[in-house]
Amino acid sequence: MREYPYPAYIAGEREMLDEWLNWHRETLMLKCQGLSDEQLRLASAPPSTLSLMALVRHLAKVERSWFRRRLAGEDIPHLYPELAEFTEAGTATWAETSAQWREEVAQARKAARCVPLDGLAKRGRNGQAVSLRWIMMHMLEEYARHNGHADLLRERIDGMTGDGDVSP
């Protein structure tokens, strides 16, 4: 059963976006719950390096990129070199990976906290301005897509399917 609430059926736009993004973030953590480092590093279908560990590393990198580097304009390096979150996940531990992900999520929330949905990122994308609303919608898409991958990965590992009890 989930330990976090299902998003409200009726809410303002900002609250709804925040709740859905948090719901998807925690869904990813639920998919990883109770597994060993070895299971979390298990590749989906070799030669692919896609694993639950790699997905969490990737989403930590994406959180940092969109909220800290772009929205807040922080001059910080990428979390991992290009695609290294996937290719180097075979040596990562869950303790370090989940701690890094939680830190990036906390920093993302902090970066977005005082920015209105129509507020623009300090660094755009491809020469175009980007609003916080766009970033949040993109992050929802990113998590939803990768949570689908996580469903398949987890089912392959131990047969677990679904995302727990989601009734309000």
C-alpha positions as CSV (number, residue, x, y, z in Angstrom):
1,M,0.0,0.0,0.0
2,R,1.2,3.5,-0.8
3,E,2.5,5.7,2.0
4,Y,1.8,8.9,0.2
5,P,-1.5,10.4,-1.0
6,Y,-3.1,10.0,-4.4
7,P,-3.4,13.5,-6.0
8,A,-6.5,15.5,-5.3
9,Y,-9.3,15.2,-7.8
10,I,-10.0,18.9,-7.5
11,A,-7.2,21.4,-6.9
12,G,-5.6,24.4,-8.4
13,E,-3.2,24.0,-11.3
14,R,0.0,24.4,-9.3
15,E,-1.2,22.1,-6.5
16,M,-2.3,19.5,-9.0
17,L,1.0,19.6,-10.9
18,D,3.0,19.4,-7.7
19,E,0.9,16.5,-6.4
20,W,1.1,14.5,-9.7
21,L,4.8,15.0,-10.0
22,N,5.3,13.9,-6.4
23,W,3.0,10.9,-6.9
24,H,5.1,9.8,-9.9
25,R,8.4,10.4,-8.0
26,E,7.2,8.2,-5.2
27,T,5.9,5.6,-7.6
28,L,9.4,5.1,-8.9
29,M,10.6,4.6,-5.3
30,L,7.9,2.1,-4.7
31,K,9.1,0.1,-7.8
32,C,12.5,-0.1,-6.2
33,Q,11.4,-0.9,-2.6
34,G,12.6,-4.2,-1.0
35,L,15.1,-5.1,-3.7
36,S,18.8,-5.8,-3.3
37,D,21.5,-3.8,-5.1
38,E,22.0,-6.8,-7.4
39,Q,18.3,-6.9,-8.3
40,L,18.2,-3.1,-8.8
41,R,21.1,-3.3,-11.2
42,L,19.6,-6.2,-13.3
43,A,19.5,-5.1,-16.9
44,S,16.1,-5.4,-18.7
45,A,17.3,-7.3,-21.7
46,P,21.0,-7.4,-22.5
47,P,22.7,-5.7,-24.3
48,S,20.5,-2.9,-22.9
49,T,21.8,-1.4,-19.7
50,L,18.3,-0.3,-18.6
51,S,17.7,-1.2,-14.9
52,L,15.8,0.2,-12.0
53,M,19.1,1.6,-10.6
54,A,19.8,3.3,-14.0
55,L,16.3,4.8,-14.1
56,V,16.7,6.4,-10.7
57,R,20.1,7.7,-11.6
58,H,18.7,9.1,-14.9
59,L,15.8,10.8,-13.1
60,A,18.2,12.3,-10.5
61,K,20.2,13.7,-13.5
62,V,17.0,15.1,-15.2
63,E,15.8,16.7,-11.9
64,R,19.1,18.5,-11.6
65,S,19.2,19.5,-15.2
66,W,15.7,21.0,-15.4
67,F,15.2,22.5,-12.0
68,R,18.7,23.5,-10.8
69,R,20.7,24.1,-14.0
70,R,17.9,25.5,-16.2
71,L,15.1,26.9,-13.9
72,A,17.4,28.3,-11.2
73,G,20.4,28.9,-13.5
74,E,22.8,27.2,-11.1
75,D,26.3,26.8,-12.5
76,I,26.7,23.2,-11.5
77,P,28.0,20.3,-13.5
78,H,25.7,17.6,-14.9
79,L,25.3,14.8,-12.4
80,Y,26.7,12.2,-14.8
81,P,28.4,12.3,-18.2
82,E,26.2,11.6,-21.2
83,L,24.4,8.3,-20.7
84,A,26.8,7.3,-17.8
85,E,23.8,7.0,-15.5
86,F,22.9,3.9,-17.6
87,T,26.3,2.5,-18.5
88,E,27.8,2.9,-15.0
89,A,24.8,1.8,-13.0
90,G,26.3,-1.7,-12.7
91,T,28.6,-0.5,-10.0
92,A,26.2,1.9,-8.1
93,T,24.7,1.1,-4.7
94,W,21.1,1.8,-3.8
95,A,22.2,3.7,-0.7
96,E,24.2,6.2,-2.8
97,T,21.7,6.3,-5.7
98,S,18.6,6.8,-3.7
99,A,20.3,9.5,-1.5
100,Q,21.4,11.4,-4.6
101,W,17.9,11.1,-6.1
102,R,16.3,12.3,-2.9
103,E,18.8,15.2,-2.7
104,E,18.0,16.3,-6.3
105,V,14.3,16.1,-5.7
106,A,14.6,18.2,-2.6
107,Q,16.7,20.8,-4.5
108,A,14.2,20.7,-7.4
109,R,11.3,21.5,-5.0
110,K,13.4,24.3,-3.5
111,A,14.2,25.8,-6.9
112,A,10.6,25.7,-8.0
113,R,9.0,26.8,-4.7
114,C,8.9,30.5,-5.3
115,V,8.6,30.5,-9.1
116,P,5.2,31.0,-10.7
117,L,4.1,28.5,-13.3
118,D,4.5,31.2,-16.0
119,G,7.9,32.1,-14.6
120,L,10.7,31.5,-17.0
121,A,13.8,29.4,-16.5
122,K,17.0,31.4,-16.3
123,R,18.4,29.1,-19.0
124,G,16.2,28.2,-21.9
125,R,16.3,25.2,-24.2
126,N,17.5,25.4,-27.8
127,G,17.5,29.1,-27.7
128,Q,13.9,29.3,-26.5
129,A,12.4,30.5,-23.2
130,V,10.9,27.7,-21.0
131,S,8.3,28.2,-18.3
132,L,8.1,26.3,-15.0
133,R,4.7,25.0,-16.2
134,W,6.5,23.4,-19.3
135,I,9.2,22.0,-17.1
136,M,6.7,20.4,-14.7
137,M,4.7,19.0,-17.6
138,H,7.9,17.6,-19.1
139,M,8.9,16.0,-15.8
140,L,5.5,14.4,-15.5
141,E,6.0,12.9,-19.0
142,E,9.5,11.8,-18.1
143,Y,8.4,10.1,-14.9
144,A,5.3,8.5,-16.4
145,R,7.3,7.1,-19.3
146,H,10.0,5.7,-17.0
147,N,7.6,4.4,-14.5
148,G,6.2,2.3,-17.3
149,H,9.7,0.9,-17.8
150,A,10.0,0.4,-14.1
151,D,6.8,-1.6,-14.1
152,L,8.3,-4.1,-16.6
153,L,11.6,-4.2,-14.9
154,R,10.1,-4.9,-11.5
155,E,7.7,-7.6,-12.9
156,R,10.7,-9.3,-14.5
157,I,12.6,-9.3,-11.2
158,D,10.0,-10.7,-8.8
159,G,6.5,-10.5,-10.4
160,M,5.3,-7.4,-8.6
161,T,2.9,-5.3,-10.8
162,G,0.9,-2.2,-10.3
163,D,1.6,0.7,-8.0
164,G,-0.2,-0.3,-4.8
165,D,-3.5,0.8,-3.5
166,V,-4.3,4.2,-5.1
167,S,-7.9,4.6,-3.9
168,P,-8.4,7.9,-2.0
